[in-house]
């Protein structure tokens, strides 16, 4: 899969305070994307897995929690890979 993380404006708070993880071009559709800060899983808003029409899929996962000091948030993907895929902000 292709994974990108971007800072986006919040609809409920002024300023760019949300992190958006875009997971693209993966197959099969079975995937889990979770945000963590350190060892703690964070609450997110996610789309359903969407087919692209070319046998691949995409998923968006939005972290609305304000960013705090300490270890930066990271996305961990559980997919049909043999190992965990992790991306840090």
MMTF fields as JSON, N, C-alpha, C and O atoms, coordinates in Angstrom:
{
  "mmtfVersion": "1.0.0",
  "mmtfProducer": "UNKNOWN",
  "numBonds": 355,
  "numAtoms": 356,
  "numGroups": 89,
  "numChains": 1,
  "numModels": 1,
  "chainsPerModel": [1],
  "groupsPerChain": [89],
  "chainIdList": ["A"],
  "bondAtomList": [4, 2, 8, 6, 12, 10, 16, 14, 20, 18, 24, 22, 28, 26, 32, 30, 36, 34, 40, 38, 44, 42, 48, 46, 52, 50, 56, 54, 60, 58, 64, 62, 68, 66, 72, 70, 76, 74, 80, 78, 84, 82, 88, 86, 92, 90, 96, 94, 100, 98, 104, 102, 108, 106, 112, 110, 116, 114, 120, 118, 124, 122, 128, 126, 132, 130, 136, 134, 140, 138, 144, 142, 148, 146, 152, 150, 156, 154, 160, 158, 164, 162, 168, 166, 172, 170, 176, 174, 180, 178, 184, 182, 188, 186, 192, 190, 196, 194, 200, 198, 204, 202, 208, 206, 212, 210, 216, 214, 220, 218, 224, 222, 228, 226, 232, 230, 236, 234, 240, 238, 244, 242, 248, 246, 252, 250, 256, 254, 260, 258, 264, 262, 268, 266, 272, 270, 276, 274, 280, 278, 284, 282, 288, 286, 292, 290, 296, 294, 300, 298, 304, 302, 308, 306, 312, 310, 316, 314, 320, 318, 324, 322, 328, 326, 332, 330, 336, 334, 340, 338, 344, 342, 348, 346, 352, 350],
  "bondOrderList": [1, 1, 1, 1, 1, 1, 1, 1, 1, 1, 1, 1, 1, 1, 1, 1, 1, 1, 1, 1, 1, 1, 1, 1, 1, 1, 1, 1, 1, 1, 1, 1, 1, 1, 1, 1, 1, 1, 1, 1, 1, 1, 1, 1, 1, 1, 1, 1, 1, 1, 1, 1, 1, 1, 1, 1, 1, 1, 1, 1, 1, 1, 1, 1, 1, 1, 1, 1, 1, 1, 1, 1, 1, 1, 1, 1, 1, 1, 1, 1, 1, 1, 1, 1, 1, 1, 1, 1],
  "groupList": [{"groupName": "UNK", "atomNameList": ["N", "CA", "C", "O"], "elementList": ["N", "C", "C", "O"], "formalChargeList": [0, 0, 0, 0], "bondAtomList": [1, 0, 2, 1, 3, 2], "bondOrderList": [1, 1, 2], "singleLetterCode": "X", "chemCompType": "L-PEPTIDE LINKING"}],
  "groupTypeList": [0, 0, 0, 0, 0, 0, 0, 0, 0, 0, 0, 0, 0, 0, 0, 0, 0, 0, 0, 0, 0, 0, 0, 0, 0, 0, 0, 0, 0, 0, 0, 0, 0, 0, 0, 0, 0, 0, 0, 0, 0, 0, 0, 0, 0, 0, 0, 0, 0, 0, 0, 0, 0, 0, 0, 0, 0, 0, 0, 0, 0, 0, 0, 0, 0, 0, 0, 0, 0, 0, 0, 0, 0, 0, 0, 0, 0, 0, 0, 0, 0, 0, 0, 0, 0, 0, 0, 0, 0],
  "groupIdList": [1, 2, 3, 4, 5, 6, 7, 8, 9, 10, 11, 12, 13, 14, 15, 16, 17, 18, 19, 20, 21, 22, 23, 24, 25, 26, 27, 28, 29, 30, 31, 32, 33, 34, 35, 36, 37, 38, 39, 40, 41, 42, 43, 44, 45, 46, 47, 48, 49, 50, 51, 52, 53, 54, 55, 56, 57, 58, 59, 60, 61, 62, 63, 64, 65, 66, 67, 68, 69, 70, 71, 72, 73, 74, 75, 76, 77, 78, 79, 80, 81, 82, 83, 84, 85, 86, 87, 88, 89],
  "secStructList": [7, 3, 3, 3, 3, 3, 3, 3, 7, 7, 1, 1, 1, 1, 1, 1, 7, 3, 3, 3, 3, 3, 3, 3, 3, 3, 1, 1, 1, 7, 7, 3, 3, 3, 3, 3, 3, 6, 6, 3, 3, 7, 7, 7, 3, 3, 7, 7, 7, 3, 3, 7, 1, 1, 1, 7, 3, 3, 3, 3, 3, 3, 3, 7, 1, 7, 7, 7, 1, 1, 1, 7, 7, 3, 3, 3, 3, 3, 7, 1, 1, 1, 1, 7, 3, 3, 3, 3, 7],
  "xCoordList": [0.82, 0.0, 0.851, 2.0, 0.274, 0.901, 0.287, -0.937, 1.123, 0.64, 1.18, 2.379, 0.283, 0.729, 0.011, -1.13, 0.69, 0.137, 0.219, 1.267, -0.91, -0.918, -1.664, -2.547, -1.288, -1.93, -3.095, -2.905, -4.295, -5.481, -6.224, -6.104, -7.003, -7.787, -8.882, -9.434, -9.176, -10.25, -11.556, -11.58, -12.635, -13.935, -14.515, -15.419, -13.999, -14.553, -13.639, -14.07, -12.381, -11.433, -10.697, -10.448, -10.342, -9.568, -8.144, -7.558, -7.604, -6.228, -6.117, -7.031, -4.973, -4.763, -4.375, -3.21, -5.341, -5.031, -5.377, -5.45, -5.59, -5.914, -4.855, -4.282, -4.606, -3.706, -4.538, -5.346, -4.335, -5.059, -4.095, -3.079, -4.427, -3.652, -4.428, -5.564, -3.826, -4.423, -3.696, -2.482, -4.438, -3.877, -4.458, -5.671, -3.624, -4.087, -3.492, -2.453, -4.19, -3.683, -3.314, -2.229, -4.207, -3.933, -4.951, -6.09, -4.51, -5.334, -4.77, -3.554, -5.588, -7.054, -7.539, -6.742, -8.865, -9.485, -9.32, -9.574, -8.906, -8.773, -7.596, -6.438, -7.912, -6.874, -7.392, -8.595, -6.485, -6.789, -5.723, -4.529, -6.149, -5.221, -5.57, -6.716, -4.598, -4.824, -3.751, -2.582, -4.166, -3.232, -2.828, -3.664, -1.535, -1.007, -0.132, 0.516, -0.115, 0.893, 1.581, 0.988, 2.84, 3.523, 2.842, 2.71, 2.41, 1.711, 0.191, -0.534, -0.3, -1.733, -2.424, -2.021, -3.474, -4.266, -5.144, -5.749, -5.211, -5.971, -7.3, -7.434, -8.266, -9.594, -9.532, -8.925, -10.157, -10.098, -11.479, -12.424, -11.552, -12.694, -12.162, -11.162, -12.816, -12.313, -13.438, -14.601, -13.064, -14.01, -14.099, -13.274, -15.076, -15.095, -14.0, -13.542, -13.589, -12.649, -13.408, -14.484, -12.833, -13.503, -12.758, -11.541, -13.477, -12.809, -12.503, -13.287, -11.356, -10.942, -11.398, -11.292, -11.897, -12.304, -11.222, -11.467, -10.02, -8.926, -8.421, -7.262, -9.278, -9.003, -8.297, -8.141, -7.861, -7.239, -8.272, -9.386, -7.883, -8.79, -8.1, -6.884, -8.905, -8.347, -9.106, -10.246, -8.44, -8.986, -8.417, -7.227, -9.265, -8.827, -9.097, -10.175, -8.105, -8.232, -7.801, -6.651, -8.728, -8.493, -8.313, -9.156, -7.214, -6.934, -7.287, -6.607, -8.35, -8.806, -8.25, -8.457, -7.562, -6.994, -5.929, -5.058, -5.979, -4.917, -3.551, -3.406, -2.57, -1.219, -0.632, -0.768, 0.01, 0.588, 2.077, 2.606, 2.73, 4.165, 4.398, 3.488, 5.59, 5.91, 6.179, 6.578, 5.962, 6.233, 5.209, 4.018, 5.658, 4.735, 3.8, 4.166, 2.578, 1.656, 2.212, 2.989, 1.807, 2.225, 1.02, 0.131, 0.999, -0.039, 0.535, 1.645, -0.214, 0.179, -0.87, -2.066, -0.403, -1.301, -1.182, -0.085, -2.315, -2.363, -3.044, -4.252, -2.27, -2.772, -2.334, -1.778, -2.595, -2.193, -0.707, -0.306, 0.094, 1.546, 2.061, 1.336, 3.274, 3.836, 4.364, 4.68, 4.466, 4.923, 4.118, 3.466, 4.171, 3.481, 4.112, 5.336, 3.279, 3.746, 3.42, 2.271, 4.426, 4.228, 4.795, 5.87, 4.047, 4.493, 4.347, 3.31, 5.404, 5.385, 5.125, 5.526, 4.446, 4.187, 5.413, 5.418],
  "yCoordList": [-1.208, 0.0, 1.254, 1.243, 2.332, 3.645, 4.398, 4.487, 4.943, 5.633, 7.052, 7.27, 8.024, 9.412, 10.006, 9.651, 10.914, 11.594, 13.091, 13.607, 13.792, 15.233, 15.946, 15.381, 17.199, 18.055, 18.744, 19.338, 18.677, 19.258, 20.131, 19.937, 21.108, 21.956, 21.151, 20.21, 21.525, 20.892, 21.617, 22.843, 20.866, 21.485, 22.016, 22.85, 21.538, 21.938, 22.876, 23.44, 23.056, 23.897, 24.78, 24.353, 26.012, 26.855, 26.326, 25.79, 26.481, 26.065, 24.608, 23.816, 24.255, 22.876, 21.969, 21.92, 21.264, 20.468, 18.998, 18.264, 18.557, 17.155, 16.528, 17.19, 15.258, 14.51, 13.512, 12.771, 13.501, 12.602, 11.568, 11.91, 10.306, 9.216, 8.68, 8.23, 8.726, 8.181, 6.893, 6.89, 5.81, 4.508, 4.148, 3.973, 4.035, 3.863, 2.61, 2.095, 2.152, 1.103, -0.182, -0.722, -0.679, -1.951, -2.994, -2.68, -4.227, -5.391, -6.577, -6.765, -7.369, -7.333, -6.235, -5.485, -6.154, -5.048, -5.143, -4.164, -6.283, -6.454, -5.628, -5.924, -4.587, -3.699, -3.041, -2.84, -2.711, -1.924, -0.849, -1.151, 0.413, 1.521, 2.168, 2.561, 2.283, 2.826, 3.851, 3.673, 4.937, 5.939, 5.596, 5.214, 5.737, 5.511, 6.686, 7.299, 6.999, 7.904, 7.112, 6.816, 6.772, 5.824, 4.478, 3.968, 3.9, 2.616, 2.771, 1.777, 4.016, 4.246, 4.461, 5.316, 3.67, 3.852, 5.081, 5.289, 5.903, 7.147, 6.984, 6.145, 7.794, 7.762, 8.448, 9.511, 7.845, 8.361, 8.327, 7.718, 9.003, 8.921, 8.319, 8.795, 7.28, 6.6, 6.378, 6.21, 6.384, 6.029, 4.506, 3.801, 4.015, 2.605, 2.377, 3.322, 1.143, 0.807, 0.96, 0.388, 1.742, 2.076, 1.428, 1.577, 0.7, 0.141, 1.235, 2.168, 1.115, 2.089, 1.734, 2.568, 0.535, 0.125, -0.624, -1.111, -0.728, -1.445, -2.589, -2.992, -3.103, -4.169, -3.687, -4.455, -2.415, -1.886, -1.105, -0.865, -0.714, -0.026, 1.161, 1.321, 2.007, 3.125, 3.3, 2.859, 3.959, 4.189, 5.5, 5.772, 6.316, 7.551, 7.444, 7.02, 7.834, 7.774, 9.128, 9.535, 9.823, 11.172, 11.163, 10.645, 11.737, 11.9, 13.332, 14.269, 13.508, 14.848, 15.315, 16.47, 14.47, 14.82, 15.893, 15.757, 16.964, 17.976, 17.346, 16.469, 17.797, 17.277, 17.782, 18.958, 16.898, 17.262, 16.97, 16.31, 17.484, 17.238, 15.761, 15.055, 15.317, 13.918, 13.206, 13.823, 11.922, 11.151, 11.502, 11.597, 11.699, 12.067, 10.906, 9.745, 11.212, 10.143, 9.321, 9.817, 8.071, 7.176, 6.371, 6.058, 6.038, 5.178, 3.785, 3.61, 2.799, 1.403, 0.724, 0.789, 0.071, -0.622, -2.121, -2.678, -2.75, -4.205, -4.639, -4.468, -5.193, -5.591, -7.019, -7.696, -7.447, -8.804, -8.848, -9.449, -8.213, -8.259, -9.187, -9.517, -9.599, -10.48, -9.72, -10.325, -8.383, -7.605, -6.31, -5.904, -5.679, -4.438, -3.305, -3.212, -2.438, -1.24, -0.046, 0.128, 0.786, 1.905, 3.168, 3.143, 4.29, 5.578, 6.599, 6.658, 7.421, 8.435, 9.809, 10.095, 10.655, 12.025, 12.827, 14.022],
  "zCoordList": [0.0, 0.0, 0.0, 0.441, -0.499, -0.449, 0.719, 0.821, 1.607, 2.795, 2.806, 2.631, 3.016, 3.183, 4.382, 4.677, 5.068, 6.227, 5.965, 5.577, 6.182, 5.958, 7.076, 7.721, 7.286, 8.268, 7.567, 6.506, 8.135, 7.508, 8.508, 9.718, 7.995, 8.896, 9.587, 9.016, 10.791, 11.549, 11.264, 11.156, 11.142, 10.924, 12.236, 12.221, 13.367, 14.652, 15.445, 16.451, 15.009, 15.73, 14.733, 13.606, 15.126, 14.214, 14.05, 14.99, 12.859, 12.607, 12.198, 12.428, 11.582, 11.136, 12.302, 12.696, 12.842, 14.023, 13.851, 14.837, 12.627, 12.377, 11.484, 10.618, 11.703, 10.838, 10.034, 10.594, 8.728, 7.834, 7.272, 6.668, 7.479, 6.892, 5.702, 5.849, 4.535, 3.316, 2.969, 2.765, 2.904, 2.548, 1.191, 1.067, 0.181, -1.19, -1.834, -1.42, -2.852, -3.752, -3.026, -3.239, -2.166, -1.5, -1.932, -2.277, -1.903, -2.218, -1.466, -1.459, -0.844, -0.776, 0.164, 0.729, 0.323, 1.056, 2.568, 3.269, 3.087, 4.54, 5.055, 4.762, 5.828, 6.355, 7.628, 7.789, 8.519, 9.706, 9.816, 9.796, 9.933, 10.141, 11.466, 11.683, 12.352, 13.686, 14.013, 13.673, 14.684, 15.171, 16.596, 17.415, 16.887, 18.234, 18.626, 17.777, 19.916, 20.457, 21.55, 22.587, 21.309, 22.177, 22.027, 20.914, 23.129, 23.088, 23.162, 23.121, 23.271, 23.443, 22.101, 21.312, 21.851, 20.639, 20.799, 21.85, 19.739, 19.77, 19.034, 18.143, 19.42, 18.796, 17.428, 17.294, 16.416, 15.044, 14.386, 14.888, 13.247, 12.346, 11.053, 10.514, 10.552, 9.346, 8.343, 8.71, 7.077, 6.03, 5.951, 6.531, 5.25, 4.899, 3.863, 3.221, 3.703, 2.63, 1.312, 1.134, 0.387, -0.875, -2.037, -2.142, -2.926, -4.101, -5.119, -5.291, -5.793, -6.8, -8.208, -9.108, -8.424, -9.761, -10.515, -11.618, -9.939, -10.594, -9.706, -9.811, -8.846, -7.899, -6.644, -5.694, -6.617, -5.407, -4.61, -5.075, -3.402, -2.495, -1.842, -1.945, -1.158, -0.404, 0.9, 1.043, 1.854, 3.182, 3.711, 3.549, 4.348, 4.985, 6.477, 6.892, 7.29, 8.745, 9.304, 9.14, 9.966, 10.466, 11.98, 12.713, 12.434, 13.857, 14.232, 13.813, 15.022, 15.397, 16.729, 17.103, 17.444, 18.738, 18.565, 17.706, 19.365, 19.268, 19.521, 20.372, 18.785, 18.934, 20.246, 20.586, 20.966, 22.257, 22.252, 21.358, 23.281, 23.419, 23.725, 24.159, 23.499, 23.744, 22.44, 21.452, 22.439, 21.226, 20.156, 20.45, 18.911, 17.841, 17.519, 17.707, 17.029, 16.653, 15.5, 14.684, 15.445, 14.37, 13.914, 14.706, 12.626, 12.081, 11.945, 11.442, 12.391, 12.218, 11.364, 11.649, 10.311, 9.399, 9.589, 9.622, 9.71, 9.754, 8.464, 8.297, 7.574, 6.261, 5.997, 6.862, 4.797, 4.434, 4.092, 3.095, 4.921, 4.799, 5.878, 6.817, 5.756, 6.76, 7.963, 8.987, 7.852, 8.981, 9.072, 8.11, 10.218, 10.492, 9.704, 9.62, 9.121, 8.416, 9.298, 9.704, 9.602, 10.509, 9.864, 9.265, 9.997, 9.501, 10.617, 11.277, 10.833, 11.88, 11.278, 10.15, 12.049, 11.63, 11.809, 11.514]
}
